[in-house]
């Protein structure tokens, strides 16, 4: 699983690097789409497995062709319609819809090389649903999505397993999208629902308008406090279980006595926990340590100073993070949570040491 995650993230990075140099549908197919399915384990150069220009006759229209079909057990199982990376995919789902109903395929994928929409026939047998049950965007792909994507790998492919989870995925994603939208800009019906057990008066338009900003504010505070509670719990666990930081040997006892005390702040521990959470998908979190210093705070692999991943400078008014990359790049932190912006850079450094 870890290797597959790494492959998909590398492919995502490559896609974003190439996207501005690609202007045609054919270039999208050869540079982005085929490598994507190759990463899923399919032999894209074997027409018995990955068939280009698959014929999907539609009614009286003969010779209609879908870009690719993945053949499993001598039957088309997945139809793939690819468009240029510059295309808006929502304009082309009807084309895949027509092809889907004429074959024995159970899945349809519409893609522009960056975004991938996965369809099946949950609502009516042999008729492609109007909305995808699973979508990914390589510009912002999440680990949970890679886990779902892994089910489509050639060696893992289990039709019944995917069908069983497709319905849950479809509605799970729909609910998340709904909540994202409502949390950002609550609708009147959502505000009215919130007020059901809170406000006893009539929910007039004036009342709904009055509570709009209050509901929006309370939702954001709820999310922030929930995240903060989880972070504090992680900090308490870290402080209670981490191995104490080693004290370096000093031959001069007088120098040791007069040396300024190193005080590890709560903010530094919070920074450490954030980095630890970002890195634990690559290595066991018990391998991530910290060592404080008078001028900066180290995050290390295997408690080795030679394997420092980043240094946090949090004592002054201007906070920053230094990444142990080739250039020892330093980034300003407006707030502590900005550490998450450099997740991929931290992971790249970590991979040098494992």
Secondary structure, DSSP 8 states (H G I E B T S, - for coil): -HHHHHHHHHHHHHHHHHGGG--SHHHHIIIIIHHHHHHTT--TT-TTTEEEEEE--BTTB-S-EEEEEEEETTEEEEEEEE--TTS-GGGSHHHHHHHHTTSS-SEEEEE-SSEEEEE--SSBTTB--SS-SEEEEGGG--HHHHHHHGGGSTTT--HHHHHHHHHHHHHHHHHHHHHHHHHHS--HHHHHHHHTTT--S---HHHHHHHHHHHHHHHHHHHHHHHHHHHHHHHHHHHHHS--------S-HHHHHHS------HHHHHHHHHHHHHHTTTS-GGGEEEEE-SS-EEEEETT-GGGEEEEEE-SSSSEEEEE-STT--EEEESSGGGGGGGHHHHHHHHHHT-
